[in-house]
Amino acid sequence: MSHSTMNQSTVSQSTANHRGLVEASLANLREHRADAARWLAVEVLMSDPDALADDELVDRLCRLQDRLEAQTRQRYGVA
């Protein structure tokens, strides 16, 4: 098998694996839109310079994001 053929095979397998992960992620986002929206809102706030200037707010946002991520892991049995 040539190097080019091996690379194409590896890329095809990788693409297939990623396709499955993307589809599963999209299905989970659709099923849990409210959780995804909360997580995204925290991400947006944590990218705002004014929000980042408030240490207490940043701490609370980090704890909220940690909690949302822990709940998601628990929901899917990866906690």
mmCIF file as gemmi writes it, N, C-alpha and C atoms, coordinates in Angstrom:
data_model
loop_
_atom_site.group_PDB
_atom_site.id
_atom_site.type_symbol
_atom_site.label_atom_id
_atom_site.label_alt_id
_atom_site.label_comp_id
_atom_site.label_asym_id
_atom_site.label_entity_id
_atom_site.label_seq_id
_atom_site.pdbx_PDB_ins_code
_atom_site.Cartn_x
_atom_site.Cartn_y
_atom_site.Cartn_z
_atom_site.occupancy
_atom_site.B_iso_or_equiv
_atom_site.pdbx_formal_charge
_atom_site.auth_seq_id
_atom_site.auth_asym_id
_atom_site.pdbx_PDB_model_num
ATOM 1 N N . MET Axp A 1 ? 0.866 -1.176 0 1 0 ? 1 A 1
ATOM 2 C CA . MET Axp A 1 ? 0 0 0 1 0 ? 1 A 1
ATOM 3 C C . MET Axp A 1 ? 0.904 1.229 0 1 0 ? 1 A 1
ATOM 4 N N . SER Axp A 2 ? 0.63 2.149 -0.899 1 0 ? 2 A 1
ATOM 5 C CA . SER Axp A 2 ? 1.464 3.345 -0.984 1 0 ? 2 A 1
ATOM 6 C C . SER Axp A 2 ? 1.154 4.296 0.157 1 0 ? 2 A 1
ATOM 7 N N . HIS Axp A 3 ? 2.088 5.215 0.391 1 0 ? 3 A 1
ATOM 8 C CA . HIS Axp A 3 ? 1.91 6.215 1.446 1 0 ? 3 A 1
ATOM 9 C C . HIS Axp A 3 ? 0.654 7.056 1.196 1 0 ? 3 A 1
ATOM 10 N N . SER Axp A 4 ? 0.418 7.409 -0.071 1 0 ? 4 A 1
ATOM 11 C CA . SER Axp A 4 ? -0.75 8.201 -0.446 1 0 ? 4 A 1
ATOM 12 C C . SER Axp A 4 ? -2.043 7.447 -0.139 1 0 ? 4 A 1
ATOM 13 N N . THR Axp A 5 ? -2.07 6.142 -0.456 1 0 ? 5 A 1
ATOM 14 C CA . THR Axp A 5 ? -3.257 5.328 -0.188 1 0 ? 5 A 1
ATOM 15 C C . THR Axp A 5 ? -3.504 5.207 1.315 1 0 ? 5 A 1
ATOM 16 N N . MET Axp A 6 ? -2.429 5.034 2.092 1 0 ? 6 A 1
ATOM 17 C CA . MET Axp A 6 ? -2.571 4.947 3.554 1 0 ? 6 A 1
ATOM 18 C C . MET Axp A 6 ? -3.124 6.247 4.109 1 0 ? 6 A 1
ATOM 19 N N . ASN Axp A 7 ? -2.633 7.382 3.64 1 0 ? 7 A 1
ATOM 20 C CA . ASN Axp A 7 ? -3.127 8.671 4.129 1 0 ? 7 A 1
ATOM 21 C C . ASN Axp A 7 ? -4.599 8.859 3.795 1 0 ? 7 A 1
ATOM 22 N N . GLN Axp A 8 ? -5.004 8.471 2.588 1 0 ? 8 A 1
ATOM 23 C CA . GLN Axp A 8 ? -6.404 8.601 2.204 1 0 ? 8 A 1
ATOM 24 C C . GLN Axp A 8 ? -7.287 7.714 3.077 1 0 ? 8 A 1
ATOM 25 N N . SER Axp A 9 ? -6.83 6.509 3.362 1 0 ? 9 A 1
ATOM 26 C CA . SER Axp A 9 ? -7.588 5.587 4.2 1 0 ? 9 A 1
ATOM 27 C C . SER Axp A 9 ? -7.724 6.14 5.618 1 0 ? 9 A 1
ATOM 28 N N . THR Axp A 10 ? -6.632 6.651 6.164 1 0 ? 10 A 1
ATOM 29 C CA . THR Axp A 10 ? -6.649 7.227 7.51 1 0 ? 10 A 1
ATOM 30 C C . THR Axp A 10 ? -7.57 8.433 7.56 1 0 ? 10 A 1
ATOM 31 N N . VAL Axp A 11 ? -7.49 9.281 6.538 1 0 ? 11 A 1
ATOM 32 C CA . VAL Axp A 11 ? -8.355 10.467 6.485 1 0 ? 11 A 1
ATOM 33 C C . VAL Axp A 11 ? -9.812 10.043 6.397 1 0 ? 11 A 1
ATOM 34 N N . SER Axp A 12 ? -10.122 9.045 5.592 1 0 ? 12 A 1
ATOM 35 C CA . SER Axp A 12 ? -11.5 8.579 5.458 1 0 ? 12 A 1
ATOM 36 C C . SER Axp A 12 ? -12.032 8.042 6.778 1 0 ? 12 A 1
ATOM 37 N N . GLN Axp A 13 ? -11.221 7.274 7.496 1 0 ? 13 A 1
ATOM 38 C CA . GLN Axp A 13 ? -11.642 6.739 8.798 1 0 ? 13 A 1
ATOM 39 C C . GLN Axp A 13 ? -11.83 7.874 9.794 1 0 ? 13 A 1
ATOM 40 N N . SER Axp A 14 ? -10.917 8.826 9.792 1 0 ? 14 A 1
ATOM 41 C CA . SER Axp A 14 ? -11.008 9.96 10.704 1 0 ? 14 A 1
ATOM 42 C C . SER Axp A 14 ? -12.266 10.776 10.42 1 0 ? 14 A 1
ATOM 43 N N . THR Axp A 15 ? -12.541 11.002 9.146 1 0 ? 15 A 1
ATOM 44 C CA . THR Axp A 15 ? -13.734 11.758 8.761 1 0 ? 15 A 1
ATOM 45 C C . THR Axp A 15 ? -14.991 11.028 9.209 1 0 ? 15 A 1
ATOM 46 N N . ALA Axp A 16 ? -15.018 9.718 9.032 1 0 ? 16 A 1
ATOM 47 C CA . ALA Axp A 16 ? -16.187 8.935 9.456 1 0 ? 16 A 1
ATOM 48 C C . ALA Axp A 16 ? -16.362 9.021 10.958 1 0 ? 16 A 1
ATOM 49 N N . ASN Axp A 17 ? -15.267 8.917 11.715 1 0 ? 17 A 1
ATOM 50 C CA . ASN Axp A 17 ? -15.356 9.026 13.174 1 0 ? 17 A 1
ATOM 51 C C . ASN Axp A 17 ? -15.835 10.406 13.59 1 0 ? 17 A 1
ATOM 52 N N . HIS Axp A 18 ? -15.288 11.437 12.97 1 0 ? 18 A 1
ATOM 53 C CA . HIS Axp A 18 ? -15.704 12.797 13.301 1 0 ? 18 A 1
ATOM 54 C C . HIS Axp A 18 ? -17.16 13.042 12.923 1 0 ? 18 A 1
ATOM 55 N N . ARG Axp A 19 ? -17.576 12.491 11.808 1 0 ? 19 A 1
ATOM 56 C CA . ARG Axp A 19 ? -18.965 12.665 11.365 1 0 ? 19 A 1
ATOM 57 C C . ARG Axp A 19 ? -19.914 12.124 12.428 1 0 ? 19 A 1
ATOM 58 N N . GLY Axp A 20 ? -19.598 10.957 12.996 1 0 ? 20 A 1
ATOM 59 C CA . GLY Axp A 20 ? -20.437 10.378 14.039 1 0 ? 20 A 1
ATOM 60 C C . GLY Axp A 20 ? -20.467 11.235 15.294 1 0 ? 20 A 1
ATOM 61 N N . LEU Axp A 21 ? -19.3 11.769 15.663 1 0 ? 21 A 1
ATOM 62 C CA . LEU Axp A 21 ? -19.237 12.645 16.841 1 0 ? 21 A 1
ATOM 63 C C . LEU Axp A 21 ? -20.03 13.919 16.624 1 0 ? 21 A 1
ATOM 64 N N . VAL Axp A 22 ? -19.909 14.485 15.431 1 0 ? 22 A 1
ATOM 65 C CA . VAL Axp A 22 ? -20.644 15.718 15.128 1 0 ? 22 A 1
ATOM 66 C C . VAL Axp A 22 ? -22.143 15.454 15.171 1 0 ? 22 A 1
ATOM 67 N N . GLU Axp A 23 ? -22.579 14.365 14.558 1 0 ? 23 A 1
ATOM 68 C CA . GLU Axp A 23 ? -24.012 14.051 14.556 1 0 ? 23 A 1
ATOM 69 C C . GLU Axp A 23 ? -24.527 13.829 15.975 1 0 ? 23 A 1
ATOM 70 N N . ALA Axp A 24 ? -23.759 13.124 16.806 1 0 ? 24 A 1
ATOM 71 C CA . ALA Axp A 24 ? -24.169 12.894 18.201 1 0 ? 24 A 1
ATOM 72 C C . ALA Axp A 24 ? -24.226 14.223 18.954 1 0 ? 24 A 1
ATOM 73 N N . SER Axp A 25 ? -23.257 15.088 18.72 1 0 ? 25 A 1
ATOM 74 C CA . SER Axp A 25 ? -23.246 16.399 19.386 1 0 ? 25 A 1
ATOM 75 C C . SER Axp A 25 ? -24.456 17.221 18.982 1 0 ? 25 A 1
ATOM 76 N N . LEU Axp A 26 ? -24.762 17.23 17.702 1 0 ? 26 A 1
ATOM 77 C CA . LEU Axp A 26 ? -25.923 17.992 17.233 1 0 ? 26 A 1
ATOM 78 C C . LEU Axp A 26 ? -27.223 17.444 17.819 1 0 ? 26 A 1
ATOM 79 N N . ALA Axp A 27 ? -27.338 16.136 17.882 1 0 ? 27 A 1
ATOM 80 C CA . ALA Axp A 27 ? -28.536 15.529 18.473 1 0 ? 27 A 1
ATOM 81 C C . ALA Axp A 27 ? -28.66 15.929 19.941 1 0 ? 27 A 1
ATOM 82 N N . ASN Axp A 28 ? -27.541 15.914 20.664 1 0 ? 28 A 1
ATOM 83 C CA . ASN Axp A 28 ? -27.564 16.304 22.074 1 0 ? 28 A 1
ATOM 84 C C . ASN Axp A 28 ? -27.924 17.777 22.238 1 0 ? 28 A 1
ATOM 85 N N . LEU Axp A 29 ? -27.395 18.627 21.356 1 0 ? 29 A 1
ATOM 86 C CA . LEU Axp A 29 ? -27.731 20.05 21.424 1 0 ? 29 A 1
ATOM 87 C C . LEU Axp A 29 ? -29.221 20.273 21.196 1 0 ? 29 A 1
ATOM 88 N N . ARG Axp A 30 ? -29.778 19.559 20.207 1 0 ? 30 A 1
ATOM 89 C CA . ARG Axp A 30 ? -31.216 19.709 19.953 1 0 ? 30 A 1
ATOM 90 C C . ARG Axp A 30 ? -32.043 19.236 21.144 1 0 ? 30 A 1
ATOM 91 N N . GLU Axp A 31 ? -31.621 18.14 21.747 1 0 ? 31 A 1
ATOM 92 C CA . GLU Axp A 31 ? -32.371 17.559 22.867 1 0 ? 31 A 1
ATOM 93 C C . GLU Axp A 31 ? -32.269 18.428 24.125 1 0 ? 31 A 1
ATOM 94 N N . HIS Axp A 32 ? -31.164 19.12 24.283 1 0 ? 32 A 1
ATOM 95 C CA . HIS Axp A 32 ? -30.933 19.894 25.498 1 0 ? 32 A 1
ATOM 96 C C . HIS Axp A 32 ? -30.601 21.346 25.16 1 0 ? 32 A 1
ATOM 97 N N . ARG Axp A 33 ? -31.472 21.968 24.373 1 0 ? 33 A 1
ATOM 98 C CA . ARG Axp A 33 ? -31.24 23.348 23.911 1 0 ? 33 A 1
ATOM 99 C C . ARG Axp A 33 ? -31.062 24.33 25.065 1 0 ? 33 A 1
ATOM 100 N N . ALA Axp A 34 ? -31.855 24.22 26.099 1 0 ? 34 A 1
ATOM 101 C CA . ALA Axp A 34 ? -31.785 25.17 27.208 1 0 ? 34 A 1
ATOM 102 C C . ALA Axp A 34 ? -30.412 25.106 27.887 1 0 ? 34 A 1
ATOM 103 N N . ASP Axp A 35 ? -29.909 23.896 28.111 1 0 ? 35 A 1
ATOM 104 C CA . ASP Axp A 35 ? -28.584 23.749 28.718 1 0 ? 35 A 1
ATOM 105 C C . ASP Axp A 35 ? -27.502 24.319 27.807 1 0 ? 35 A 1
ATOM 106 N N . ALA Axp A 36 ? -27.618 24.041 26.516 1 0 ? 36 A 1
ATOM 107 C CA . ALA Axp A 36 ? -26.636 24.55 25.556 1 0 ? 36 A 1
ATOM 108 C C . ALA Axp A 36 ? -26.669 26.077 25.517 1 0 ? 36 A 1
ATOM 109 N N . ALA Axp A 37 ? -27.866 26.649 25.584 1 0 ? 37 A 1
ATOM 110 C CA . ALA Axp A 37 ? -27.997 28.105 25.568 1 0 ? 37 A 1
ATOM 111 C C . ALA Axp A 37 ? -27.376 28.729 26.826 1 0 ? 37 A 1
ATOM 112 N N . ARG Axp A 38 ? -27.59 28.101 27.968 1 0 ? 38 A 1
ATOM 113 C CA . ARG Axp A 38 ? -26.981 28.617 29.207 1 0 ? 38 A 1
ATOM 114 C C . ARG Axp A 38 ? -25.461 28.552 29.134 1 0 ? 38 A 1
ATOM 115 N N . TRP Axp A 39 ? -24.931 27.425 28.66 1 0 ? 39 A 1
ATOM 116 C CA . TRP Axp A 39 ? -23.49 27.259 28.557 1 0 ? 39 A 1
ATOM 117 C C . TRP Axp A 39 ? -22.91 28.308 27.605 1 0 ? 39 A 1
ATOM 118 N N . LEU Axp A 40 ? -23.581 28.522 26.474 1 0 ? 40 A 1
ATOM 119 C CA . LEU Axp A 40 ? -23.111 29.504 25.505 1 0 ? 40 A 1
ATOM 120 C C . LEU Axp A 40 ? -23.193 30.92 26.075 1 0 ? 40 A 1
ATOM 121 N N . ALA Axp A 41 ? -24.238 31.216 26.824 1 0 ? 41 A 1
ATOM 122 C CA . ALA Axp A 41 ? -24.36 32.546 27.445 1 0 ? 41 A 1
ATOM 123 C C . ALA Axp A 41 ? -23.199 32.803 28.4 1 0 ? 41 A 1
ATOM 124 N N . VAL Axp A 42 ? -22.824 31.79 29.161 1 0 ? 42 A 1
ATOM 125 C CA . VAL Axp A 42 ? -21.674 31.931 30.07 1 0 ? 42 A 1
ATOM 126 C C . VAL Axp A 42 ? -20.404 32.198 29.257 1 0 ? 42 A 1
ATOM 127 N N . GLU Axp A 43 ? -20.221 31.462 28.164 1 0 ? 43 A 1
ATOM 128 C CA . GLU Axp A 43 ? -19.053 31.668 27.296 1 0 ? 43 A 1
ATOM 129 C C . GLU Axp A 43 ? -19.009 33.102 26.771 1 0 ? 43 A 1
ATOM 130 N N . VAL Axp A 44 ? -20.153 33.611 26.341 1 0 ? 44 A 1
ATOM 131 C CA . VAL Axp A 44 ? -20.217 34.979 25.807 1 0 ? 44 A 1
ATOM 132 C C . VAL Axp A 44 ? -19.863 35.975 26.902 1 0 ? 44 A 1
ATOM 133 N N . LEU Axp A 45 ? -20.434 35.811 28.087 1 0 ? 45 A 1
ATOM 134 C CA . LEU Axp A 45 ? -20.126 36.728 29.182 1 0 ? 45 A 1
ATOM 135 C C . LEU Axp A 45 ? -18.654 36.676 29.558 1 0 ? 45 A 1
ATOM 136 N N . MET Axp A 46 ? -18.066 35.489 29.507 1 0 ? 46 A 1
ATOM 137 C CA . MET Axp A 46 ? -16.667 35.351 29.89 1 0 ? 46 A 1
ATOM 138 C C . MET Axp A 46 ? -15.701 35.894 28.832 1 0 ? 46 A 1
ATOM 139 N N . SER Axp A 47 ? -16.233 36.29 27.702 1 0 ? 47 A 1
ATOM 140 C CA . SER Axp A 47 ? -15.39 36.913 26.678 1 0 ? 47 A 1
ATOM 141 C C . SER Axp A 47 ? -15.571 38.428 26.665 1 0 ? 47 A 1
ATOM 142 N N . ASP Axp A 48 ? -16.437 38.938 27.537 1 0 ? 48 A 1
ATOM 143 C CA . ASP Axp A 48 ? -16.704 40.377 27.599 1 0 ? 48 A 1
ATOM 144 C C . ASP Axp A 48 ? -15.725 41.051 28.559 1 0 ? 48 A 1
ATOM 145 N N . PRO Axp A 49 ? -14.964 42.032 28.09 1 0 ? 49 A 1
ATOM 146 C CA . PRO Axp A 49 ? -13.982 42.697 28.959 1 0 ? 49 A 1
ATOM 147 C C . PRO Axp A 49 ? -14.597 43.321 30.215 1 0 ? 49 A 1
ATOM 148 N N . ASP Axp A 50 ? -15.796 43.88 30.109 1 0 ? 50 A 1
ATOM 149 C CA . ASP Axp A 50 ? -16.443 44.483 31.282 1 0 ? 50 A 1
ATOM 150 C C . ASP Axp A 50 ? -16.812 43.423 32.314 1 0 ? 50 A 1
ATOM 151 N N . ALA Axp A 51 ? -17.304 42.278 31.849 1 0 ? 51 A 1
ATOM 152 C CA . ALA Axp A 51 ? -17.642 41.192 32.772 1 0 ? 51 A 1
ATOM 153 C C . ALA Axp A 51 ? -16.378 40.641 33.42 1 0 ? 51 A 1
ATOM 154 N N . LEU Axp A 52 ? -15.309 40.552 32.65 1 0 ? 52 A 1
ATOM 155 C CA . LEU Axp A 52 ? -14.051 40.017 33.18 1 0 ? 52 A 1
ATOM 156 C C . LEU Axp A 52 ? -13.415 40.935 34.218 1 0 ? 52 A 1
ATOM 157 N N . ALA Axp A 53 ? -13.822 42.177 34.239 1 0 ? 53 A 1
ATOM 158 C CA . ALA Axp A 53 ? -13.286 43.118 35.23 1 0 ? 53 A 1
ATOM 159 C C . ALA Axp A 53 ? -13.869 42.872 36.618 1 0 ? 53 A 1
ATOM 160 N N . ASP Axp A 54 ? -14.973 42.123 36.69 1 0 ? 54 A 1
ATOM 161 C CA . ASP Axp A 54 ? -15.637 41.841 37.969 1 0 ? 54 A 1
ATOM 162 C C . ASP Axp A 54 ? -15.24 40.439 38.435 1 0 ? 54 A 1
ATOM 163 N N . ASP Axp A 55 ? -14.306 40.37 39.368 1 0 ? 55 A 1
ATOM 164 C CA . ASP Axp A 55 ? -13.782 39.079 39.825 1 0 ? 55 A 1
ATOM 165 C C . ASP Axp A 55 ? -14.865 38.171 40.392 1 0 ? 55 A 1
ATOM 166 N N . GLU Axp A 56 ? -15.806 38.748 41.139 1 0 ? 56 A 1
ATOM 167 C CA . GLU Axp A 56 ? -16.872 37.928 41.723 1 0 ? 56 A 1
ATOM 168 C C . GLU Axp A 56 ? -17.761 37.337 40.631 1 0 ? 56 A 1
ATOM 169 N N . LEU Axp A 57 ? -18.065 38.126 39.611 1 0 ? 57 A 1
ATOM 170 C CA . LEU Axp A 57 ? -18.882 37.634 38.505 1 0 ? 57 A 1
ATOM 171 C C . LEU Axp A 57 ? -18.152 36.516 37.764 1 0 ? 57 A 1
ATOM 172 N N . VAL Axp A 58 ? -16.876 36.699 37.507 1 0 ? 58 A 1
ATOM 173 C CA . VAL Axp A 58 ? -16.093 35.672 36.818 1 0 ? 58 A 1
ATOM 174 C C . VAL Axp A 58 ? -16.097 34.378 37.624 1 0 ? 58 A 1
ATOM 175 N N . ASP Axp A 59 ? -15.92 34.49 38.934 1 0 ? 59 A 1
ATOM 176 C CA . ASP Axp A 59 ? -15.934 33.306 39.79 1 0 ? 59 A 1
ATOM 177 C C . ASP Axp A 59 ? -17.276 32.585 39.701 1 0 ? 59 A 1
ATOM 178 N N . ARG Axp A 60 ? -18.352 33.332 39.749 1 0 ? 60 A 1
ATOM 179 C CA . ARG Axp A 60 ? -19.687 32.722 39.666 1 0 ? 60 A 1
ATOM 180 C C . ARG Axp A 60 ? -19.937 32.1 38.297 1 0 ? 60 A 1
ATOM 181 N N . LEU Axp A 61 ? -19.484 32.778 37.25 1 0 ? 61 A 1
ATOM 182 C CA . LEU Axp A 61 ? -19.649 32.233 35.9 1 0 ? 61 A 1
ATOM 183 C C . LEU Axp A 61 ? -18.86 30.932 35.733 1 0 ? 61 A 1
ATOM 184 N N . CYS Axp A 62 ? -17.662 30.89 36.261 1 0 ? 62 A 1
ATOM 185 C CA . CYS Axp A 62 ? -16.841 29.667 36.192 1 0 ? 62 A 1
ATOM 186 C C . CYS Axp A 62 ? -17.52 28.523 36.933 1 0 ? 62 A 1
ATOM 187 N N . ARG Axp A 63 ? -18.064 28.829 38.128 1 0 ? 63 A 1
ATOM 188 C CA . ARG Axp A 63 ? -18.754 27.778 38.892 1 0 ? 63 A 1
ATOM 189 C C . ARG Axp A 63 ? -20.004 27.308 38.163 1 0 ? 63 A 1
ATOM 190 N N . LEU Axp A 64 ? -20.73 28.233 37.537 1 0 ? 64 A 1
ATOM 191 C CA . LEU Axp A 64 ? -21.925 27.862 36.778 1 0 ? 64 A 1
ATOM 192 C C . LEU Axp A 64 ? -21.547 26.983 35.589 1 0 ? 64 A 1
ATOM 193 N N . GLN Axp A 65 ? -20.508 27.359 34.879 1 0 ? 65 A 1
ATOM 194 C CA . GLN Axp A 65 ? -20.087 26.563 33.738 1 0 ? 65 A 1
ATOM 195 C C . GLN Axp A 65 ? -19.624 25.176 34.194 1 0 ? 65 A 1
ATOM 196 N N . ASP Axp A 66 ? -18.885 25.115 35.273 1 0 ? 66 A 1
ATOM 197 C CA . ASP Axp A 66 ? -18.455 23.814 35.813 1 0 ? 66 A 1
ATOM 198 C C . ASP Axp A 66 ? -19.66 22.944 36.153 1 0 ? 66 A 1
ATOM 199 N N . ARG Axp A 67 ? -20.683 23.553 36.752 1 0 ? 67 A 1
ATOM 200 C CA . ARG Axp A 67 ? -21.883 22.804 37.128 1 0 ? 67 A 1
ATOM 201 C C . ARG Axp A 67 ? -22.622 22.303 35.893 1 0 ? 67 A 1
ATOM 202 N N . LEU Axp A 68 ? -22.757 23.155 34.883 1 0 ? 68 A 1
ATOM 203 C CA . LEU Axp A 68 ? -23.431 22.743 33.646 1 0 ? 68 A 1
ATOM 204 C C . LEU Axp A 68 ? -22.678 21.597 32.968 1 0 ? 68 A 1
ATOM 205 N N . GLU Axp A 69 ? -21.357 21.692 32.955 1 0 ? 69 A 1
ATOM 206 C CA . GLU Axp A 69 ? -20.562 20.63 32.343 1 0 ? 69 A 1
ATOM 207 C C . GLU Axp A 69 ? -20.661 19.331 33.143 1 0 ? 69 A 1
ATOM 208 N N . ALA Axp A 70 ? -20.664 19.425 34.465 1 0 ? 70 A 1
ATOM 209 C CA . ALA Axp A 70 ? -20.792 18.232 35.308 1 0 ? 70 A 1
ATOM 210 C C . ALA Axp A 70 ? -22.155 17.565 35.102 1 0 ? 70 A 1
ATOM 211 N N . GLN Axp A 71 ? -23.204 18.372 34.988 1 0 ? 71 A 1
ATOM 212 C CA . GLN Axp A 71 ? -24.542 17.824 34.752 1 0 ? 71 A 1
ATOM 213 C C . GLN Axp A 71 ? -24.594 17.104 33.406 1 0 ? 71 A 1
ATOM 214 N N . THR Axp A 72 ? -23.955 17.663 32.401 1 0 ? 72 A 1
ATOM 215 C CA . THR Axp A 72 ? -23.944 17.037 31.076 1 0 ? 72 A 1
ATOM 216 C C . THR Axp A 72 ? -23.172 15.724 31.128 1 0 ? 72 A 1
ATOM 217 N N . ARG Axp A 73 ? -22.019 15.736 31.788 1 0 ? 73 A 1
ATOM 218 C CA . ARG Axp A 73 ? -21.241 14.492 31.9 1 0 ? 73 A 1
ATOM 219 C C . ARG Axp A 73 ? -22.054 13.413 32.628 1 0 ? 73 A 1
ATOM 220 N N . GLN Axp A 74 ? -22.734 13.813 33.689 1 0 ? 74 A 1
ATOM 221 C CA . GLN Axp A 74 ? -23.533 12.861 34.47 1 0 ? 74 A 1
ATOM 222 C C . GLN Axp A 74 ? -24.683 12.319 33.619 1 0 ? 74 A 1
ATOM 223 N N . ARG Axp A 75 ? -25.317 13.181 32.86 1 0 ? 75 A 1
ATOM 224 C CA . ARG Axp A 75 ? -26.439 12.769 31.998 1 0 ? 75 A 1
ATOM 225 C C . ARG Axp A 75 ? -26.012 11.678 31.034 1 0 ? 75 A 1
ATOM 226 N N . TYR Axp A 76 ? -24.789 11.766 30.53 1 0 ? 76 A 1
ATOM 227 C CA . TYR Axp A 76 ? -24.314 10.81 29.537 1 0 ? 76 A 1
ATOM 228 C C . TYR Axp A 76 ? -23.401 9.74 30.126 1 0 ? 76 A 1
ATOM 229 N N . GLY Axp A 77 ? -23.303 9.709 31.443 1 0 ? 77 A 1
ATOM 230 C CA . GLY Axp A 77 ? -22.568 8.652 32.095 1 0 ? 77 A 1
ATOM 231 C C . GLY Axp A 77 ? -21.057 8.73 31.941 1 0 ? 77 A 1
ATOM 232 N N . VAL Axp A 78 ? -20.529 9.926 31.801 1 0 ? 78 A 1
ATOM 233 C CA . VAL Axp A 78 ? -19.081 10.082 31.681 1 0 ? 78 A 1
ATOM 234 C C . VAL Axp A 78 ? -18.514 10.882 32.847 1 0 ? 78 A 1
ATOM 235 N N . ALA Axp A 79 ? -19.278 10.944 33.922 1 0 ? 79 A 1
ATOM 236 C CA . ALA Axp A 79 ? -18.85 11.705 35.095 1 0 ? 79 A 1
ATOM 237 C C . ALA Axp A 79 ? -17.801 10.946 35.878 1 0 ? 79 A 1
